[in-house]
Amino acid sequence: MSDIRFDERVVVVTGAGNGLGRSHAMDFARRGAKVVVNDLGGGAFGEGSDQRVADVVVDEIKAAGGEAAANYDSVTDGDKIVQTAMDAFGRVDVVINNAGILRDKSFHKMTDDDWDIIFDVHVRGAYKVTHAAWPMMRDQNYGRVVFTTSAAGIYGNFGQTNYSAAKLAQLGMAQTLAHEGRSKNVNVNTIAPIAGSRLTETVMSKEMVDMLKPEYVTPLVIKLCDENSAVTNGLFEVGAGFCAEVRWERTQGAYLDMSGFDAEDIEDNWDKITDFTDANHPADIGEANKLLFANLRRD
């Protein structure tokens, strides 16, 4: 098996000063990539900034013989991050949307500020960075993008309404971009990692955080960004040595009489509507609608 290499490729990693982002940046650099290390240097809850956070990782990469450039902008200024890549290395091949913060509160205690800042960082930030790099990837007929969602977005989690909603929004963004990028050799995938970080240490014990090393997540990111990979539109849970693809599942459902039905008919068919035996797995909106619209053609 040949090594996965990124020689002459330029990789942008957001939130690369700590945790997962740092792990990603270091491994890409080890494999020959020129890395833009983006990190505002703020706290886990979105406060403050510190340029040294990105500089430390850049220095580590250079000390190991790699190439890297620091960027200190917020991901909401994604065009500036991508411009750093262009100024330093002249192109962008890979974008890893990793930056994130938390503002966990139960819904009845959540403020507009708690909601807005999470969406600014996780949704607008991922949009701005990707949107700035997207035309370049299309023009060069090559690109790899990884979005970072969360189990909280997939399954929900108490006290994380804002975070869960924003993280699932990233998945929706990624799935559409996978369709739009396919013909231009721009692959887009999403990971739902579990790893020890300054975010997870707010909800996990130190012992658990120490065991969930970011380095257990990075290998999947590397695989998805390999120039020889054809994987796109995937969703993967990863962490603690476990890696699995996740997909939507739908029951066979029930077809109701379109000449007229009511809530009582729904009740009568409830077992069929909720029976996942022989479930199907629509891969795209076309497959999903094909089954749904089948009722229009029934006698």
N, C-alpha and C positions, 0 to 999 in steps of 0.2 A: 504494500500500500504506500503510495507516494505521499510526501508531506503536503499539507495545504499551505500554499504560499500566497503572499500579497505584495510581492516585489513590484515597485513602481505604482502600486495602488495607494490612493489617499483615502483615509478613513476619518470620519468625524464622529467622535463619541461625546455625547452631552452628559453632564454630571459625572465627569471622569476623574474627579479628584479623590473620590473615596469608593469603597465597596465594589459593587458590580461594575460601575463605569471604569474604575481604575483597573480592575482585573481584565476587562475587555481591552482597554487601551494597551496594557502591557503585553498581552498575548498577540494582538495585531502587530505591534512593533517588533516583537520577537520573530514574527513570521515575515518580516520585511516591509510592512506597511509604513507609510508616512502618516503620522497620527496628529490630528488636531484634538488637543485635550481641552475640552470646554468645561469650565466650572465657575459659577459666580462666587463660590466660596461662602455661601450663606448657610444658615443653620437648617436643621431638619424641618423647621416649621416656616421657613421662608424669610427669616430675619437676617439682616446684615450681609456683608460680603468680605472676601479676603482673597486677594490674588495669589497668595502663597500656596493655596490649596492646589491650583492647577500647576503652578511652577514646580512644586515638589515632584509631581508625576512626570512632567517633561524632563526634569533633571535626571530622574531615574532611568527613563528611556534612553536619554543621550549617554548616560554613564554606561549603559549596557551595549552601546554601539548603534542605537537606533536613531531615527529622525522623528522629531515632534515639534509642534508649535502650540503655545498656550493661547487660550481665548478666555476672557473673563466676563463675557456678556451674559445677560439673562437669555434663556431660550426664547423668550418672547421677542427678542431681537435676533431671530434666526438668520436673517440676511447677513448680519455682521459676523456671525459664526462661520457661515459658508464663505464669506469674503476673506476671512482669515486663511481658510484653506486655499483659496485661489491666490492670495498674495504670497503665501509661503511655498505652495507646491504646484499651483497652476491647474488643478482639477479636483473633482470630488467623485469618488467611486462608491463609497459606502457611507451610509448614515445610520448610526445607532442612537435611537431616541431612548435615552436612559434616565435623564434628569427627572427628579421628582421630590416632592415634599409631602408632609402630612398636616392636616388640621382635623384630627379625629374628635368628633363630638356626637352625642346622640342627636337625632334629627330635631327634637323640640328645643334643643339648646343651640343649634347651629345658627350662625349669623350670615348675612349676605357676604361679608368679607371672607368668612371661612369657605363659603361656596366658591366665590369668585376667584380667589387666589389659587385654589386647587385647579380650576378649569383653565386659568391663565397659564399655569406651568405645564400641566399634563396634556391639555388639548391644544390650546393656542400655541404653546411652545413647540410641541411636536409638529403641528401644522406649519409653523413659520420656518423651522429648520428644513423640513422636508420640501416645502414649497419652493424654498430658495435653491435647493440642490436639484430638484426635479427636472427643470429644463436642460440642465447640463447632462444629466444621465440619459435623457431621451436623445439629445443630440449626438452623444457618443455611443448610443446603442448599447449601453451597459450601465448597470447600477444594482446595488443591493441595499435594502432598507429593512431594519428591524425595529419594530415598536415593542414597548414594554408595557404589558397589561398586568393584571393581578388576579389571583383567585378571588379577591374581594369583588372584582368586576364581573367575573364569570358566575360566581355563586352567591354573592352578597356577603356582608359581614357587619355585625352590630357596631354602630358608632362610626361607620365609614360611608355614609350616604354620598357625600361629595366625592370622595376618593373612588368609590365603586362606580359611580356614574361616569366620572372622567376616564377611568381606566377602560371601561367597556366602550366608551366613545373612541378611544384609540384603536380598539379592535375593528370597529366599524370603518374607521378611516383606512386602516391597513387593508381590509378585505376589498374595498372599492379600488384602492390604488393598485392592488395586485392585478385586478382585471385591466385597469388602464395601462399598466406598465408591461404587461405580458408581451405585446408585440414589439416592444423596444428593448427586450432583454433586461428589464428592470424587475427583479424579484422582490417581493414584499412579504414579510412574515412577522408573526407576533409571538412573543414569549410571555409566559406567566411564571416568573421565577419565585422561588423561595430561597432567601439567602440572608445571612447575617449582615446587617448594615445599620447605619445610624437611624434608619426608619424602623426596621423590625425590632431594634433594641428597645423601642418605646412600648412594644406589646409582647415581647418575649423575654425569658430569663437570659442572663448573660451566658449561662452554660449552653443553652440552645443556640444562641446567636453565634457563639464560638464554634459550634459544630457545623453550622450551615455556612460553609465557606463559599464566597463568591466564585471561587475557582471551579466549583462544581456546576456552575451555570455557563460559564464562558465557552466551553468546548462546543455546545450547541450553537451559540452565536457564530462561532468561527465556521462551523459546518454550513450554516444557512447562508453565509456570505461568500463561500467558496465560488470562484468564477466558474467552476465546472458543475455547480449545483443547479438543478432545474426546479428545485422546490420553491413554490410560491403559494401564497394564500393559505399558509399553514398557521395553526395555533398550537403551541406546545407548552405543557407544564413541565417545569424542570427545577431540580434542586436535590441536594442530599444524595446524589448518585442516582437519582430517578429521572427518567425522561420519557414523556408520552405525548402523542398527538391527541388533541381534543377536537370533537366535531359536534355539530348540532344533531339532535335526534328528534324524530317526529313519529307519533303513532300512525297507524293506518287510518285512523279517524273514522268519522261517520258522514255519509252523504244524506242530507235532509231534503225533503220534498220542497223544491223551490216555488211551487205553487202556493206555499204557505206553511210556515212552521213557527212554533212559539217556544217559550222557555220550558214548557212541559215536555216538548219533544226533545229538547236538549237533555233534560233530566232522564227521559226514557233511554237515551243513547249514551248516557254518561260513561258506563263501563267500557263501551267501544271507543269513545273519545279519548279515554285515559289509559287504554291498554297498550303498553309498549312491546308486547309480543310481536315479533316480526316488524319491528320499527324500521322506518326508512331514514335515509341520511342525505337530504338534498345538499348538493355541492355548491349550488349557486341559485340565484333568484329565478332563473329559467326553470330549473328542475322543481323548485318549490312551487312555482305558479302552475306548472304543467299538471301537477296532481290536484292542486286546489281548483283549477278551472275545469277539471274533468267533469265536474257536476253539470257544467253548462251544456255538455254534449250528451248527457244521459237522457234517455227517453222518459 
